[in-house]
Amino acid sequence: MKLVSWNVNGIRAVAKKNFALSVETMDADIVCIQETKANIDQLDDSLLHMGNYRSYFSSAERKGYSGTAVYTRIEPLSVSYGLGTDEFDHEGRTIELDFGTFILYNIYFPNGGRGPERVDFKLRFYDCLLDKVKKQVSSGRMVIICGDVNTAHQEIDLANPKANSKISGFLPEERAYMDKFRDQGWVDTFRMFYPDKKDAYTWWSYKTYARERNVGWRIDYFFVDEAHKSEVLSSEMLTDIDGSDHCPIIIEIRDR
C-alpha cells in the first residue's frame, strides 16, 4: 500500500500544473495534501472527484489560507477534522482517518515565521497532537502521521543550518520538539532507511533558483509509531515531480 504526502502550496494553482497527471503517475492508494488554500465551493469537479479516489477536505475559516485534503482509494471507517481543541481547529490543518488496521493523520503544521507568539502556537500544537496520539498508540493501534511539519530536525536536514539557526523552522525550541517526537517513540521513516543521506530536501524557496541548486530543507515527514515501524517497507522523496515549492514524499506499507 502506497501513501503520499504533498504540500501543494495552493491546490487551484497546482491543478494548472498537471496535478491530476502527477497523482496518476504516483499511483498511490492514499494521497495527503497540505496547504490547499481553498474552500470546497471554490473547487471544480476535477479536484473534488479525481479518478477513482474519494476525497475529504478541511478548510480554514480564513479564505485562501492553510487547509488539507485527502484522496483515498480505500474507504475509511471514519474521518474527523481537527485535534478536538478549539485553539487549533479553525485553520483546517488536520484530517484524521481511521482505516481499521491503522489510523492516518494528515497535518499541515503551523509555521512560526510570524514571530514568537506564532512559534508558541506551533509548539502548543505539537503538544496537543502528541497527547492525542499517545492514547491511540497505547491501545495498540498503528498510527501514521504525515505532512508538512515546518521544522527541519537536524543540520543534515537543510542546506545552510548555521545561516538559519535563528529562523523559524530551525529554532532550537522547534528542533527540541522533533527530539520529543523521537523520544516518545515516533520514527522518522525517511531516516529509518537513510540515516546519513545528505542533500535530501523536500522544500526549496522560490527565490534564487533554490530548487535548481538544491538549496533546500527537509520539512515534510512520515512518522510511524515505534511498535509498527517494521510495517513500513520504503520511504522516498519524489523530487522529479514539481508544481509546488515542495516535492511529494511517499512510503509503502504492508497491506493490512
Secondary structure, DSSP 8 states (H G I E B T S, - for coil): -EEEEEE-S-HHHHHTTTHHHHHHHHT-SEEEEE-----GGG--HHHHS-TT-EEEEE--SSTTS--EEEEESS--SEEEES-S-GGGSSS--EEEEE-SS-EEEEEE----TT-HHHHHHHHHHHHHHHHHHHHHHHTT--EEEEEE-S---SGGGBS-TTTTTTSTTS-HHHHHHHHHHHHTTEEEHHHHH-TT--S--SEE-TGGGHHHHT-EE--EEEEEEGGGGGGEEEEEE-TT--SSSB--EEEEE---
